[in-house]
Amino acid sequence: MERWGMLTLTEIAEEPRVLTYRVNLRDGAELVLRPLTHADTERLAGFLCGLSAESRRYSTFDGYDFAAARELCAAIARYDKLRLVLEEPASGGIAGLFEFSLAITAGDIARYRAAGVHITETTDCRFGPTLADAYQGRGVGTLAFPSLAEVVRRLGRTRIILWGGVLADNVRAIRFYEKNGFRHVGSFTDQNSSRSLDMMLDLP
């Protein structure tokens, strides 16, 4: 497989086309996977506002309105996060948001160490996907995942862990992760007394 040089978040922000991919759906429709840009604030707000209560329960966002969207767009290349959107070319609407964090928390390190796994910011990144309700259960995430894995490689990482784990009752998400090669590492109880699972994927 061809390898590229490691990209920085600043380079991606300055030239988003370096991480732009086309995702062909089974019905013949095409979506574009690309980095979030500053021009996406209104479209991202529409995406966040449109998420159902169930989708919000499973997601990791601090809010679901214009202010939250503006904050996410303002954070581009400022911290350790890379966010990509899945865009409908015809309407310009956002069908999904995929978040990567290049920082590993002390809690992550401790939980994985207890399971016998050593994770570091050199090799690992955290991943959190969210799809619009209309695109859930249609295999969209699985079709986009090879491109998402390539994004991780181009960031210089070789392993993906879940951002905050996955709630144990989120059966659809767990099935998605398992289908795409993630393995179970352990479980933990979060601050809301909900049981979550840690899962990880080693990239070939």
N, C-alpha and C positions, 0 to 999 in steps of 0.2 A: 504494500500500500504506500502511495506517495505521502511524504511528510513535508510539512511546511515549517518555517521558523515560528517560534512562539510569538503570539500576538499579545500586545498590552491593551488594557482597557482604553487608554488614550488613543492608540492607533485605531481601534475599532470605532470609537466615537467620531474620530476625524474622517474615517472612510468606512461607513457601515457595509458597503458592498462586499468587503472582504469576507463577511460572514452572512451572505444572503443566499438562500436556497429555495428551490421550488419543490412543493410537496403536492404530488398528484393523488387525488382522492379516488376511491373505487368507483364513484359515479361519474368520473371524468372531469370533475371540477379541479381547479388548481388554486392552491394557497401559496403565499410567499412567507417564508420564515426569515426574519431579519432582525437586527438590533433595534431596540427602542430608540427613538430620536426625540429631540426637544419639540418637534412639530407634532408629536403624537398625543399631546395632552388631552384634547377634546375627545379624540377617538378612544383613548384609554379610559377616560372618565365614563364614556358610554358603555364600554366593556365591563368596568367595575360595577356600575350602577345596575347593569342587567343581570348580574349573578344572583341566583336564587339563594334563599336562606341556607339550604343544604350545601351548596357550593361554597358559600361564605364560611360555613362551619369547618370545611375541609381546607380552606386556603390560609395564607400567611400574611395577608395585607393588614395594614393599620387602619384603613378606612376604605370606603366604597363610593367616593364622590369625586367631584372635580378637584378638591383640595388634595386628596390622596394621590390622584393622577398627576397633578402638578408637582407634588413632592417627589414622586418616582422619576419623573422626567428631569427634574432639577438635579437629581442625584447621579445622572449619567457621568461616568468616568471620575466621579468625585470620591468614591469609597472603594469597597472591595467587590461590588456587585456588577454583574452583567445581566441585563434583561433583554429577552428577545420576544417579539410579537409574531403571531401567526395572522397574516393579513389576507382579507378577501380583496383581490385586485380590482374587481368590478366596483364594489361599493366603498372600498377603503376601510371597511369595518374590521375590528379586531376580533378574531375567533379564539385566540389563546394567548397566554402570557407565560413564558418560561423563565424562571429565575435561577441564576447561578451565583454562589458566593465563594470567593477564593479564600475567605477566612474560616478557620475552624475554631469553634468555641471550646472552652475548657470542659464544658459539660459533654460535648461530643467526644473529646479525647478520653475522658474518664469512662464513659459508657462503653466505647469500643475497646478500650484497654481491658475492661472487666470481661469482655467477650473474647479476649486474646488477639485483638486486632490493633495494630499500631497505625494510626492515621496522622498525617502531617499536612501542612499547607504546601509542601513541595509536591506531593503526589495526589492529594485529594481536593475535591470541591464539593460543595453542597448544591443540591438540585431540588427545585420546587415547581411543579407544573400546575397550571390552571387553565381549563378549557371553558369557553362559553357553554351554557347549558345545552344549546341547540347542537353542539358538536360532540357532546359526551356520548359514549357508548357506540360510536361509529368507526372506531379504529383509527381515528385521526392522530392520536398521540403516538401510536405504534408506527404509523407511516412517517411521522416527523422524527421519530427517535434516531434513526441512523444519522441524520443531519445534526441533531443535538449532540450525539456522541462525538461527531467530528469537531463540533465547537469546543468540547472539553479537551480534545487532543490538541487543538490549535491554541488553547490556553496553556498548554504544557503540562496538563494533568493526566494521570493514568487511571484514576478511580473516581467513582461518583458515590456519594452517600446522600441520604435523603435529608432535606432541610427540615429539622424538627421531627424527623420520623414520619410515619404515616399512621393515622388513627386505626386501631385494630378493627373497627367496624366499617371502615371504608373499603368494602369488598372489591368494588370496581377498580380502585386505584391499586390495591394489592395485586389483583389479577394482571393489571397492566405492567407493574414492575416485574412480576414473576415471568410474564411472557417475554419481556425484554432482557432477561438474564440476571436480574437482581437476586441476591440471596439474602435470607434472613440472618441477622446477626444477634439480635436480642430484643428485649422489650423493656419499656419503662412506663412510669405513671407521670403525667405532666402536672402542671400547676392547677389544672382544673379537675384533677383526679381521673382523667381519661387515660386509658391504656393505649400506648403507641408502640409501633414496631420500628426498629432500626433495620435498614436494608442497604446493601451496597452492591456495586457492579465494578468488576475489574475490566478495563477496556483492553481488547487484544492489540 
